[in-house]
Amino acid sequence: MKRIKDEMVAWIRDYFAKNGDKDTKALIGISGGKDSSVVAAACVAALGKERVVGVMMPNGVQSDIADSKQLIEFLGIKSYEVNINDAYVGISNEIMRKTGGELTPQFKTNTPSRLRMATLYGVAAIIGNCRISNNGNLSECLMGYFTLWGDGAGDFAPLANLFVNDVINLGLELGLPEKFVKKAPSDGMCGKTDEENLGFTYADVERVARGKFDEVDPAVAQKIEQKIKGMSWKTKLLNLPKFVPSQKVLAIIDAQNDFIDGSMGVGVEKWNKAKKAIFDLVKGEDYDQIIFTKDWHPANHCSFKAQGGMWPNHCVQGEKGAEIDADFAHLQVRALTLNKGMNISVEEYGINVLQNLTNVKELHLVGLCYDYCVASCAKESAKAYPGVKIVIKKAGTVAIDENAKLDLEGLPILID
């Protein structure tokens, strides 16, 4: 966790250097929960306490506001307390009067959050030269557990790629007492914790998001998977500058039906052995991202024998043979899929699988086939990112020629 702390502190410093000046302040809504506490502590570590300002925003009486005050005192930062209740009551009454309707649960939950973000920008406009933090973490984001243009807004997002457990450990690494980082998360409005509202734990959300379905009750895993998919439209709207910790990535190359038991099949028995090794990897490693590649050929691709190429027709766009092995459906919950071989006149075995990612420290490659597309993807990625540790996990692959010796062109690619 020290690595993540150091990376985050450096990222915050860099963000403020590029988007402000030596006096620009971090303005943070302080709720008393773990997320705002950790963001405040990280900003103090990065900028110094003189450049961090906390704002408490109770809606009437906040039963746990003492937690916020204790955090502010512990960090030694300047703070303001702005009660949003008059604004909330005023806008609620005016809307009811004009619409003739009653306040819905959605209104009661989301409106205070949006008023708080408006308050933060109001404070920033008055005190000047501020950047406002978004305090949401990855677990909440995947569940859609934030208010659009409320706590989902802000200028920079330090926790957006950290799960709840990461946030807790980061807070401890930053020197925060446990009472500030192990408090059960809640929206502070409905009287329930987040996990009570969701019906499952954030720990299970992390397990499912990392592809570790065997560690979660199947019914719960399915519910979480559906929630992640159902909220993807919402999470895509959070287009903020986000801290990305150095990542470990797994690339599953061309695990498609035609390469398993189709026109170019390596055989089900061999593939099942490799597939077991892949699932063992997922279970044993904490991959931050999974990438799938697919051959996605037009029907008259130049590599096909009918067009003068060396291969039978395979992985034609839209056909069953181009589909990824259905056993990997769960792993695709948060995965990126990259298509290749779409240019009718270009034979393309490999691509840079890291093209849409940042801050990758290590890449593992598995899939089909070891001596062609897996090796080619490893080489293309190594050329594009010479500082990344790249490892082909051979047990998770199958070769067309089992005696093949790879020409890695002198690139620093490891075979494990």
C-alpha positions in Angstrom: 0.0 0.0 0.0 3.0 2.3 0.4 3.4 2.1 -3.4 -0.1 3.3 -4.0 0.2 6.0 -1.4 3.4 7.4 -3.0 1.9 7.2 -6.4 -1.3 9.0 -5.4 0.6 11.8 -3.6 2.7 12.3 -6.7 -0.4 12.3 -8.9 -2.1 14.9 -6.8 1.0 17.1 -6.8 1.2 16.7 -10.6 -2.5 17.5 -11.1 -2.2 20.7 -9.1 1.0 21.7 -10.8 -0.6 21.3 -14.2 -4.0 22.7 -13.3 -3.2 25.5 -10.8 -0.3 27.3 -9.2 1.6 27.1 -6.0 -1.3 28.6 -4.0 -4.2 26.5 -5.5 -6.1 24.8 -2.8 -7.9 21.4 -2.6 -11.5 21.9 -1.5 -13.0 18.8 0.0 -16.5 18.0 1.2 -16.0 16.4 4.6 -18.7 13.9 5.5 -17.0 12.1 8.4 -16.7 8.9 6.3 -13.7 7.0 5.1 -13.6 8.4 1.6 -13.5 12.1 2.4 -11.1 11.4 5.3 -8.6 9.6 3.0 -8.9 12.2 0.2 -8.2 15.0 2.7 -5.2 13.1 4.2 -3.8 12.4 0.8 -4.1 16.1 -0.2 -2.4 17.2 3.0 0.4 14.8 2.3 0.7 16.1 -1.3 0.1 19.8 -0.8 0.5 20.6 2.9 -2.3 21.4 5.3 -2.2 25.1 4.3 -3.5 24.3 0.8 -6.4 22.0 1.9 -9.8 23.2 3.0 -12.6 21.1 4.3 -16.3 22.0 4.1 -18.9 20.3 6.3 -22.4 20.4 4.9 -25.1 19.1 7.3 -28.7 19.1 6.2 -30.2 20.3 9.4 -28.9 18.1 12.3 -26.1 15.6 11.3 -25.8 13.1 14.1 -22.2 12.2 13.3 -20.8 15.6 12.4 -18.4 15.2 15.4 -16.5 12.7 13.2 -16.0 15.4 10.6 -14.8 17.9 13.2 -12.4 15.4 14.7 -10.9 14.6 11.3 -10.4 18.3 10.5 -8.7 18.9 13.9 -6.5 15.8 13.4 -5.3 17.0 10.0 -5.1 20.7 11.1 -6.8 22.0 8.0 -9.0 25.1 7.6 -12.7 24.4 7.4 -16.2 25.8 7.0 -19.6 24.5 8.2 -22.4 25.4 5.8 -25.8 24.1 6.7 -27.8 23.3 3.5 -31.1 22.8 5.2 -32.6 26.2 4.4 -31.7 25.7 0.7 -33.1 22.2 0.7 -36.4 23.1 2.4 -36.8 26.2 0.1 -36.2 24.3 -3.1 -38.3 21.4 -2.0 -41.3 23.6 -1.1 -41.0 25.6 -4.3 -40.9 22.4 -6.5 -43.9 20.9 -4.7 -45.8 24.1 -5.0 -45.2 24.4 -8.7 -45.6 20.7 -9.6 -48.4 19.8 -7.2 -46.5 16.6 -6.4 -44.9 15.1 -3.3 -41.2 14.6 -2.6 -40.1 11.1 -3.8 -37.4 9.0 -2.2 -35.2 9.7 -5.3 -35.6 13.5 -4.7 -34.9 13.2 -1.0 -31.7 11.1 -1.6 -30.2 13.0 -4.6 -31.1 16.6 -4.0 -29.0 17.1 -0.8 -26.0 15.6 -2.7 -26.5 18.1 -5.6 -26.9 21.0 -3.2 -23.7 20.0 -1.4 -21.7 20.0 -4.7 -23.2 23.4 -5.6 -22.2 24.6 -2.1 -18.6 23.4 -2.7 -18.4 25.3 -6.0 -20.0 28.3 -4.3 -17.4 28.3 -1.6 -14.7 27.9 -4.2 -16.0 30.9 -6.1 -15.8 33.1 -3.0 -12.5 32.0 -1.5 -10.9 31.5 -5.0 -8.3 29.4 -6.6 -9.6 26.0 -5.6 -10.0 22.5 -7.2 -12.8 20.4 -5.8 -12.3 16.7 -5.0 -14.6 13.9 -6.1 -14.4 11.4 -3.2 -16.0 8.4 -4.7 -14.3 5.0 -4.8 -14.4 2.2 -7.4 -16.8 0.0 -5.4 -19.4 2.7 -5.3 -18.9 3.6 -8.9 -19.4 0.1 -10.2 -22.7 -0.1 -8.2 -23.8 3.3 -9.5 -23.9 4.4 -5.9 -23.4 8.1 -6.4 -25.5 11.0 -7.5 -25.0 12.4 -11.0 -23.9 16.0 -10.7 -23.9 15.6 -6.9 -21.1 13.6 -5.3 -20.4 12.2 -8.8 -19.0 15.6 -9.8 -15.8 17.4 -9.0 -12.5 18.4 -10.6 -10.2 15.5 -9.7 -10.9 12.0 -8.4 -8.1 10.4 -6.3 -10.1 7.2 -5.2 -12.0 6.4 -8.4 -9.9 3.3 -9.2 -9.6 2.0 -5.6 -11.9 -0.5 -4.1 -13.2 0.1 -0.5 -10.6 -2.2 1.0 -7.9 -0.3 -0.8 -9.2 2.9 0.6 -9.2 1.6 4.1 -5.6 0.4 3.8 -4.5 3.6 2.1 -6.0 5.6 5.0 -4.0 3.6 7.5 -0.9 4.0 5.4 -1.5 7.8 5.4 -1.5 7.7 9.2 -5.2 8.1 9.9 -6.6 6.5 13.0 -8.8 3.5 12.4 -11.9 5.4 13.6 -11.7 7.6 10.5 -11.3 4.7 7.9 -13.3 1.8 9.3 -16.6 3.5 9.6 -19.4 1.7 7.7 -20.2 3.7 4.5 -23.6 5.3 4.2 -25.3 8.0 2.2 -26.0 9.9 5.4 -29.7 10.4 4.4 -31.7 7.2 4.5 -30.4 5.8 7.8 -28.9 2.6 6.3 -25.4 1.7 5.4 -24.5 1.3 1.7 -24.2 -2.5 2.1 -27.7 -2.7 3.8 -29.2 -0.9 0.8 -27.4 -3.0 -1.8 -28.0 -6.3 -0.2 -24.4 -7.5 -0.4 -21.0 -6.4 0.7 -18.4 -4.3 -1.0 -15.9 -7.1 -0.4 -18.1 -9.3 -2.7 -18.3 -6.5 -5.3 -14.5 -6.5 -5.4 -14.3 -10.2 -5.8 -16.8 -10.3 -8.7 -15.2 -7.3 -10.3 -11.8 -9.1 -10.2 -13.4 -12.2 -11.7 -13.2 -14.3 -8.5 -16.7 -15.7 -8.8 -15.9 -18.9 -7.0 -15.4 -16.9 -3.8 -19.0 -15.5 -3.8 -22.4 -17.1 -3.4 -23.6 -17.7 -7.0 -26.9 -15.8 -6.5 -25.0 -12.8 -5.0 -22.5 -12.9 -7.8 -25.2 -12.8 -10.4 -26.9 -9.9 -8.7 -23.6 -8.0 -8.5 -22.8 -8.8 -12.2 -26.2 -7.5 -13.3 -25.8 -4.4 -11.2 -22.4 -3.6 -12.7 -23.8 -4.1 -16.3 -26.9 -2.1 -15.5 -25.0 0.9 -14.1 -22.3 1.0 -16.9 -24.2 3.9 -18.6 -23.9 5.9 -15.5 -20.3 5.2 -14.6 -19.3 6.2 -18.2 -20.4 9.8 -17.4 -17.8 10.2 -14.7 -15.3 11.7 -17.1 -13.0 13.2 -14.5 -9.2 13.2 -14.1 -8.7 10.0 -12.1 -5.7 8.6 -10.2 -4.7 5.3 -11.7 -2.4 3.1 -9.5 0.1 1.0 -11.3 -1.8 -1.9 -12.7 -1.3 -5.7 -13.3 -3.1 -6.7 -16.4 -4.1 -10.1 -17.8 -4.6 -10.4 -21.6 -6.6 -13.4 -22.8 -5.7 -13.7 -26.5 -8.2 -15.0 -29.1 -10.1 -17.5 -26.8 -12.6 -18.0 -29.7 -14.6 -21.0 -30.7 -12.9 -21.4 -34.1 -9.6 -21.7 -32.4 -10.9 -24.3 -29.9 -13.0 -26.8 -31.8 -13.7 -25.0 -35.1 -11.9 -24.6 -38.4 -8.6 -24.0 -36.7 -9.3 -25.8 -33.4 -6.4 -26.9 -31.1 -8.8 -29.4 -29.5 -11.1 -29.2 -26.5 -8.9 -31.3 -24.3 -5.8 -29.2 -24.7 -7.9 -26.0 -24.3 -9.6 -27.1 -21.2 -6.2 -27.7 -19.6 -5.1 -24.2 -20.5 -8.4 -22.7 -19.5 -8.0 -24.2 -16.0 -4.6 -22.6 -15.7 -6.1 -19.3 -16.7 -8.8 -19.5 -14.0 -6.1 -20.5 -11.5 -4.2 -17.3 -12.5 -7.3 -15.1 -12.0 -7.9 -16.7 -8.6 -4.3 -16.4 -7.5 -3.5 -12.9 -8.8 -5.1 -9.6 -8.2 -5.5 -8.4 -11.7 -6.5 -4.8 -12.0 -7.7 -5.2 -15.6 -8.5 -8.1 -18.0 -8.2 -7.6 -21.7 -9.7 -10.0 -24.3 -8.6 -9.9 -27.9 -10.6 -11.3 -30.8 -9.9 -12.0 -34.4 -12.8 -10.2 -36.1 -12.4 -10.9 -39.8 -14.5 -9.8 -42.8 -15.8 -12.9 -44.7 -13.2 -12.3 -47.5 -10.2 -11.6 -45.4 -6.8 -11.9 -47.1 -5.6 -14.6 -44.7 -8.2 -17.1 -45.9 -7.2 -19.7 -48.4 -10.0 -18.7 -50.8 -8.3 -15.3 -51.0 -4.8 -16.8 -51.4 -3.9 -16.8 -47.7 -2.6 -19.7 -45.6 -5.6 -20.3 -43.2 -9.1 -21.7 -43.5 -11.9 -19.2 -42.9 -12.1 -18.5 -39.2 -13.5 -15.9 -36.7 -15.7 -14.2 -39.3 -17.5 -11.2 -37.9 -20.8 -12.0 -36.4 -20.5 -15.8 -36.7 -20.5 -18.3 -33.8 -16.9 -19.2 -34.4 -15.8 -15.7 -33.6 -17.4 -15.7 -30.2 -15.3 -15.9 -27.0 -15.5 -19.1 -25.0 -18.7 -18.8 -23.0 -16.9 -20.0 -19.8 -15.2 -16.5 -19.7 -18.5 -14.6 -19.6 -18.0 -13.7 -15.9 -14.5 -12.4 -16.6 -15.9 -10.0 -19.1 -17.8 -8.0 -16.5 -15.2 -5.3 -16.3 -12.9 -6.4 -19.2 -12.0 -4.5 -22.3 -12.3 -6.4 -25.6 -10.1 -5.4 -28.5 -10.9 -6.6 -32.1 -8.1 -7.2 -34.6 -7.8 -8.5 -38.2 -10.6 -6.2 -39.4 -8.7 -4.7 -42.3 -9.5 -7.0 -45.3 -6.0 -6.7 -46.8 -3.8 -6.9 -43.7 -2.8 -10.1 -41.9 -2.6 -9.1 -38.2 -1.5 -11.7 -35.6 -0.8 -9.3 -32.8 -1.7 -5.9 -31.4 -0.6 -3.7 -28.5 -3.1 -4.9 -25.9 -2.3 -2.0 -23.6 -3.3 0.7 -26.0 -6.3 1.9 -23.9 -4.6 1.6 -20.5 -2.3 3.8 -18.4 0.2 3.2 -15.7 0.6 -0.6 -16.3 3.5 -2.2 -14.4 3.0 -5.9 -15.4 1.3 -7.7 -18.3 0.5 -11.4 -18.3 -0.6 -13.1 -21.6 -2.5 -16.4 -22.1 -4.8 -17.8 -24.8 -4.6 -18.9 -28.4 -2.2 -19.6 -29.9 1.1 -19.5 -28.1 3.3 -19.5 -31.2 1.2 -17.0 -33.2 -1.1 -14.5 -31.7 0.0 -14.7 -28.1 3.6 -14.2 -29.0 2.7 -11.4 -31.5 0.6 -9.5 -28.9 3.4 -9.8 -26.4 5.9 -8.4 -28.9 3.7 -5.5 -30.0 3.0 -4.6 -26.4 6.6 -4.7 -25.5 7.5 -2.4 -28.4 4.9 0.1 -27.3 5.6 -0.1 -23.6 9.3 -0.9 -23.1 9.1 -0.3 -19.3 6.3 -2.8 -18.6 7.2 -6.3 -17.3 5.7 -8.7 -19.9 5.2 -12.4 -19.1 3.7 -15.2 -21.3 2.1 -17.7 -18.9 2.7 -20.8 -21.0 0.4 -23.1 -19.0 -2.5 -20.9 -20.0 -1.8 -21.2 -23.7 -2.0 -23.8 -26.5 0.4 -23.9 -29.5 -0.3 -24.8 -33.1 3.2 -26.2 -33.2 4.1 -27.6 -29.8 7.7 -27.7 -30.7 7.8 -24.0 -31.8 10.6 -21.8 -30.5 9.5 -18.2 -30.3 11.5 -15.4 -32.0 11.0 -12.6 -29.4 13.2 -10.2 -31.4 15.4 -9.6 -28.4 12.5 -8.0 -26.5 12.4 -8.4 -22.7 9.6 -10.8 -22.7 9.6 -13.6 -20.1 8.1 -17.0 -20.5 6.9 -18.6 -17.3 
